[in-house]
């Protein structure tokens, strides 16, 4: 089953700050050619902001241009992430959210 609301947003600092919720859920990053990553986090906004701060990583080398998200309770997040990975087949199947500061 795909993301429950397929409303993509630009993967930029302004767009993430404006559109990503600071809530538990799953998210996907893509470009015009492929799905790059399906991740899960306690705070979707914080996870996306950390991805934007990365430099010279496999994620950013794929040049993500858009993100999508779905709110999901914490006890169901990993299972939902696995289902979305099976459906979208992102290039990066496992990817840590880097922590800064």
Order of alpha helices (4+ residues) and beta strands (2+ residues): beta-alpha-beta-beta-alpha-alpha-beta-alpha
